[in-house]
Amino acid sequence: MRFIAGPRQVGKTTLVKNYLKENKQSILYFNWDFRDIRLAYQKDPDFFTRDILNISPPGIPWVCFDEIHKYPKWKDILKEAYDKYNGQYNFVITGSARLDLFRKAGDSLAGRYFLFKLLPLTLNEITNYNKPQNDNLNSAIDFIEKRLSNKFYKQKEMESLLRFSGFPDPFISQSNKFHNKWKLTYIDKLIYDDIRAISQVSDLENISQLLLLLPLKVGSPLSINSLRTDIFASHNALKNYINVLELAYLSFMIKPFSKNLARSITKEKKLYFFDWTNIENPAIRFENYVAVELKALTEFWNDLGHNFSLYYLRTKDGKESDFLISKNNQPWLIIEVKSSKQIIENHHYKNAEKLGNIPVVQLIKENNIAEKHEKGYQISASRFF
């Protein structure tokens, strides 16, 4: 089975429907949000096999179960279908909540699926210049040099992403009016449909209030105790709310990296949104955008069979590097984010030296910058991505 998870309205259903249509298998798409699909299953657990005689697909047909994770005992349903029809059908499972959540408990589907992430559009995807699968991932320096050799700046396209987000509908519309209406509808549906369906949270108004506060916390270590002054809820309740937002793919957390860095004592994570347009401050919005680009890149590499993770660095004296990419749990690359060109601060180099002399890249929102220094690089994000 193939699991495809990611934020609501990022294009998972469209991707699968288009694939099924191209292969003349559209009737094998089943959305479990629809009552008739749930009733069909209750009457006949093998309901999805009835229409196979009406199509003549090339090879093994693909069956899509969309949003099945909202149905009780959905893992047992998938396990039974897979065990019974493996070899006769392929299965693709899509959902806007964390389909990998149950890894933390017993996984009844172990060995039966691969999980892939579909995230908001990236600059590379909308310009189709670089091919991430061709990146040299053996060496961080070779990876940077490959990006630096790209002579094209995609500033206009990046500014559109910063303005309208990487979600297909508002990005394609390029309309402020549509984007504003889309954001309101998106949040309402996510809270009152997705979160209600996948969590035990009863006070959804607290979630709404939290979403008004969190954009102001982006880019800094998130203190849950500081949120209690604005939302009258316990520490555990607030922690649960934030976990639910991550579960629903509204936000994601980045941990501090501490291995081999003795002075790094901060344990608080940093929170970022998949929709960076929630953030008014231009510098913080740009940092959030870079965070999503880096997360999408590392997730893609992991889908190819690598082992990359995204962190940040913060030392005891408050010196911070915005991002660190690790490979096989070892430091690989430090990335700092700035709005305009400026000297790369020395503490980034000191951290890089302590972590094994790994390279440092300072990504700039400003256009037309591509510099190689003795100890690091300074590159426009519109060229790097």
N, C-alpha and C positions, 0 to 999 in steps of 0.2 A: 504494500500500500504506500501511497505518497500522501503525506499530510502537508497542506499549504496553509500556513497561519500568517496573520498580519492584521494591521488596523482595519477597522470598518471602512468600506468604500475606497480601498486602495487598488482594487481591480482583480481580486481573487476569482470572483464569480465570472467576470467577463473573460478572464484568461482561460478558464476551464471551458466555459460555454463555447468560446471561439474554437478551441481545440476539438471539442466534440462535434461541432458543426462541420469543421473542415474534414473530419473523418466520418461524417454521416452517422453520428451516434447521439444526436441531440436528445433523443427520447430517454437516454440513460442518465440524465441529470435529474436529481431529486433533492428538493429543498425542504428540509425538515422543519422549517418555520411554518410551512403550509399544513393546515389541518388534514387535507385529503391524503397527504403522504404519510402522516402519522397513523391515520385510520387504515390506510392500505397495509402498513406494516402490522398493525394489530390483527387484521384479518388473515394476513399471509406473510410471514417473515421473509419469504422468497419472492415478494411482489416484484422486485426489480428484474427478475428473470423473465417475466411474462412477455415483454415486448421484443425480446431478442430475435424472434422469428421474423419480425417486421423490418429488420435491417440486415445488411450483409457487410459488416465492417471488415476492413483488412486486419488480419492478425487477431489478437485477443482483444475483445471490447473493453472499454473503460467505463466504469460506473462511478458517477460522482454523487457523494452524499454531502450536501452543503448544510452547515450549521447543525449537524447531528449532535454536537457536543452539548446542546441545550436539552437534549432528550434524556430522561432517566435511564441509567444503565447503558449508556451509549457504547461504552467500551466492550461490554458483553455482546452487543449487537454486531459490532464490527468483527470481533474475534470469531463469532459463529459464522458470519458471512465469509470471512477470509478462509477459515479452516475448511468450510464446506465447498467453496468455489475457487480456491486458489488453483491457478492453471487454466481455468475457464474464463475468469474475469480478472481484470486489473481494477483496483479501487483507488480513487483520489478523494481525499477528505479535506474540505475547506472550512475555515471558521475564523471569526474575528475575535476570538478569545484564545488564551494560551492552551493550545492542544497538547503541549508538552508538560502541562502542570502535573499530571499524574505520575511523572517520573519520580517525584519526591516520595510517593508512596509505592505500593506494589504495582507493577506495570504488567497487566494481563495481556498487553499487546507486544511484549518484548520480542524482538526478532521478526516482527511482521510489518514494520513500516520504516520509512525514512521521513524525517521532518525537514521541510524547507520554509524559509521566511520570504514573504513578499512585502516589501516596505515601500514608502512613498518614492516617487520618481526622483532620480538623482540627475546631476548635471550631465554625467556621461550617458545616461539612458536617453535624455532628450536631445542630445547632440550627436550621439553615436560616433564619437571620434576614437576615444581610447577603448580598448577591449581588456577589461580587468583580468580575464582568464589568461591573457598573454603576459601579465606582469611577472617579472622575475622575483619570486618570493624567497629565494634562498638567501638573498642579501638585501637588507633595508637600503643600503646605499645604491645598489643597482636599481631597486624599485624607485627611489627618488630620482636618480639620473634619468630613468626612462620617462618619468613624469616631466622632468625638467626639459627633456629633449622635444617635448610637444611644443610647437611654436605658436599654437592657436590660443587666444584668450576668448573665453565664452562669457564675457561680462554681462552682455544684454540678457542672455538666457539665465544666468545666475541671479540677476536682479529680479527677473520674473518669478523665479522660484522663491526668492526671499519675500516677494510681495504677495504671491498667491498660494504658496505652499507647494508640496510635491504630490498632493492628492489630485488625481486626474481631472475630476470635474471642474474645480475652481481654476486649476492651472490651464486647462484647455479653453475655458471661457474667457480668461484674461479680463474679467469684469469685476470691478470693486463691488458693485451692487449684488451681483450673484454670489461673490465670495462671502460677503457679510451675511447674506441669508443662509448660505450653505453652512457656515460655522454655527449659527444658532440651531439649525435643524440637526446638525451632526452631533452636537453635545447633548441635546435633548434625547435623541434616539439612543445614543450610547449609554446615557445614564438610566433611562427608563425602560429600555429594551434589553440591551446587552448585560449591563451590570445587574439589573433585577433578575435576569435569567441565570446568571452564572455564579452569583454570590449570595451570601446570607445577610448582606447588609440591608437593614430595614429603613434606616434614616437616610434616604437618598438626598434630602435637602442638605445634609452635612457634606455630601459629596459635591453638590453644586457650589456650596460656599467655599469648599476647599479649592475648587478649580478657579475661583476668583483670586485666591491668594498665591497659589503655586507659581504662576508666571513671574512673580516678583522674587522668587527664590531660585530661579534657574541660574546656573553658573557658579553657585556657591554650595558648600557642604550643607545638606539639609538637616536642620535640627527639628526633630518632631516636637520637642518641648517648647520651642518658640512658637509653634502653631497653636498651642493650647491657649495662648493669650487672645487669640482671635476666634477660635472655635471651641466651644465648651464641650469637650470630649476627652476621654481618658487617653493616656499615651498608647495603650494597646488598641483602642478604637481608631485613633489616627493612623497608627501603623497599618492597621487592617485596611483603612480607606486607601492609603497609598499603594498597598499591595494589590488592591482591586483595580486601581487605575492602570497598574502595570499589567495585570492579568488581562484587562480589556484592550490592551495595546493603545492606550491613550498616551502613556508616558513610559519611560524606561530609566533605569538607575545605572550609574557607573560607580564602581567601588574604587577606593584609593589603593594604589599599589604600594606594598611595603617591603616585599622581599628584597634583600640586599641593600635596603635603604634604612639604616638604623634610626634616623631622626624622624621618619615618617610615622606619626602616631595617630593621625586622624582616622577615625573609623566611620565617620558619617559619609554616606553616599551623596552623589550629586544627581539631581533629577533633570531630565530633559523631556520635551514634548515631541511627538512625531509630527505635530502641526506647529511649527515654530512661529506661525503668524499670530499665535496667542500672546506673543511677547511684544510690547511696544518699544522698549529700548533697542535701538538699532544695533548696538555693539553686542548685547546679550542675544538678540535674535540671530545675529550672524554666528555667534558661538554655538547656539543650539542647532542651527543649520549644519555647521561643520560636524557636530556630534552625530547627527543623523546620517550624513554622508559617510563618516567613518564606521558607524555601526553597520550600515548597509554593505560597505566594502568588506568588513571582517566577517559578516554573516555569509556573504557570497563566497569568500575564500573557504569558509568552513564547509559550505555546501559542496565545494570541490574536493573535500577530504582533508583540509588542513586543520590546524588548531591555533586560532588567533583569538585574542580577547582584548577588550577595550577598558582602560582604567584612566585615572588621573593621579597626579602626584601632589602631595602637600607635606612639607616638612614642619618640624616643631616650631620653627621661627616664622611660619606663615608663608614661606616661599612656595609658590605653586607653579606647576606646569599643567596646562589645561588637559592634555591627553597623553596617554602612553599606550602603545600597542605592544602586546606581548605575543611571542610565538613559542608554542610548546612550553608555556608557563615561564618563559625567560624574556626579559626586556628586549625589545626589538627596535622601537622608534619613539621618540618624544615629539609631540606636536603642540606648539603654542599658537594661539589665535589672536590676531590684532586687526583693528579696523584700517590702520594705515601703516606705512613703512616706518620702522624705527629700529634702533639697535637691539639685537637679541640680548636679553639680560643674562648676566654671567651665571646666575644660579641654575639656569637650564643646562648649561655646559657642565657645571659641577655635578648635577644629578646624573647627567649622561655618563660622566666619567665613573661615578660610583657604581653605575649599573652596567658597566662593561664597555665603556666607550662607544655607546650606541649613538647614531646620528640624531641631530635636532633639526626640525623643520619649523619655521615660523610662517604660518599661512596668513595672507593678507587679503582683506576685502578690497582694497585699492587695486586698480587695474595696472597692467603693464610692468609687473615686477617679477624678475627671475634672476636671483643672485646666488652665487655659490661662495661661501666664506670659508675661512680656514677650518672652522669647527662646525659649521652648519649651513643651512640654506634658508633663504627668504623668498617665498614664491606666492604670487597671486593665486587665490583659491580657484579663480576662473580658468587658470592654466593647469593647476595641479589635479583637479578633479575631472 
